[in-house]
Amino acid sequence: MRLGLISDTHLDDGGPGLPQQVLDTFRAAEVRLVLHGGDLGSSTAVLDQLETLAPVKAVRGYPDPHEPGDRLAETVRVLEIEGVRVGMVHDLFWPGPPIIYNTRFEFPPGDLTETLIRKFGQPVDVVVHGHSHREDIAWYQGVLFVNPGSPTRPARRQGPGELGTVALLDVYRGVVTAEIVKLKH
């Protein structure tokens, strides 16, 4: 199953909405589910826009609105996808225990599994996160960490003709792979 990963869109009501390149990328990749890592913007309209492609699951970032139902979780969520547990959190630092992520990961001492159980309430195989706007894929102690970056406000300087980034996550028979996609004008 292919998933589209996105975070830190920071879109305001009445603004231009998601860049068309996000929708085109996810459509061409035939994503079956979109995961949003928080910092939606001033409304949940970005989730509505993404739902034109596939079902959406999201977690709130700090300024995000609240929404009843299952689409937008308050802080963390865990989804099981083809036997793989995917944990979602906007900021790895909170809720605790804190995992610091600036230009590199700084994990609390001890077993990562225990840290993730305290954060997510259960072990996870993949962590989708945002907040830093820095796209990144990293494995640590057998867990895949994916930050899709931001399609609208990237932290890293982009080249000419480039927007920000999103990511694709493939889950097939318990095996996961991820890739960052640089969006082009």
N, C-alpha and C positions, 0 to 999 in steps of 0.2 A: 504494500500500500504506500502510495506517495502522499506526503503531507507538505503543505506550504507553511513556512514559518515566517512571521513578520513581527516587528515590535517597534515601539517608539515612533508612532506615526504622527502624534501631536497635531491632529487635524481639528480645525475649528468649524463650528456650524457656519454655513454660508460661504465657506472657503472653497478652494478648487477640488477638494477630495483627493483620493489616492491618485498618484500618477498612473496613467493608463498602462505603463510598462509593467506595473505590479500585476494587474489583472491579466495582461497578455502573457506574462511569464508563467503564472500559475495555471492559466488555461492551456498553454502549450505543453506544460509538464503533466497535465491531466491529474492535478491534485484531487484527492478524495476527501480531504479534511484540511482546514486552515487553523493554525494555532497562532494566536496573537499574544505576545509577551507583555502587554501593558503599555501605559502612556498612550492611550487611544487619542485623546484630545478632549474637547469640550462636550462631546456627546458620543453616543454609540453608533453614529451614522457609518463610521468606517467598518464596523462589523456587518451592518446591513449591506454595504457595498461588496464586502468579501463574500457574503452569503449568496450573492448571485452566481458564484462559482461552485461553492461546496459548503457543507456545514462548517460552522465556526465555533471554536472553544477559545476562551480568553481568560486572562487574569488581570485584575486591576493594577494599574500603576498608581503613583501617589495622587495625582490630580484628577483621576478618572471618575466619571459619574458612576452611580450605583444602578443596577438593573436587576429586577426580579427574574427568577428562572435560573436555568443551568448554563446559559451561554457565557456569562461573565462571572467568574469566581472572585471572591473578595481578596484573597491573598495567595493561596496556593491551590493547586489541583493535581490529581494524578489520573491519567487515562491509561487504560490497558488497550494496546493496539497489537493485535496478532501475537499476544503473549509477551509483549515488551511493555514495561511500565515506564510511562513518560511523565515526569514531574515538571510542572510549570510554576514559575515564580517570576515576578517582575525584577526584583532586586535580590541578588544572592545574599546580601548582607542582612536582610530582614524579611520575614521573621527568622529569628535565631535558630540555631547557632550561626553566627556570621561566617560567610565565605567572602573574602575580600577579592574583588576583581576590578583592577584598574588597567594596568598594562599587562598584568600577569595574575594568575590565581595565587591566593594565599589561603590554604586550607587550615582549619583548626587542627591541633595535634590529635593523633589517634586515628581510629578506623573511619574512613569516609562513609561506609555503610551506616554506622551509628549516627554520624552527623546528619545524613540524609533522612534517616528514620525520624530523628528529632524534628527536622524541618518539614517533611512531607507526611509523617505518620506511618510510613512504610518504606521499604527499600525501593529504589527506582533504578532503571537501567540507563535512562536518558534524562538530562535536565535541559529544558528550554528556558532561557532567561533573556532579559533585556537590560534596560536602564542606562548602560554606558554608551549606547549608540555605536559601539565597536563590534564589528562582525568578527566572530571567532568560532572555531571548532577545536575542541581539545578532549583528549581521553585522559582520565585520571583514575587509577585504581579500578579499571574496568567499567567506568561510567563515562558516557559521552555527554559533554557539555556543548550546547550550541547557542550562540547569541547571533541572531540573524542581522544585527545592526539596525539601521534605520533607513527606510527608503526615501525619507523626506528631510532628515537632519543628520546626515552621517557625521561621525566623529573623525574619521580619517579623511584626509584630503583626497578628493576624487580627481581623476584625470579629465581631460577635455571630453565633453560629450557624455560623461557619466553622471548618473544620479547616485542614490545610495544603494543599499543592498537588501536582499531578502535571502532566505535559505530554503533548501529542499531537504526533506528527511525521508529516506526510503526504509521501510520496515518490511522484511520478507523472511518468513519462516524463522523468526527470532533473531535475524541479523539486521543490524542498522548501519546505514551509511548516511552521511550528510555532505552537502556542498553549499557554498556561498555563491549567490548569483549577483553579479554587478549589473545594475540596471543601466541601460543606455538611453540617451535622448533619441 
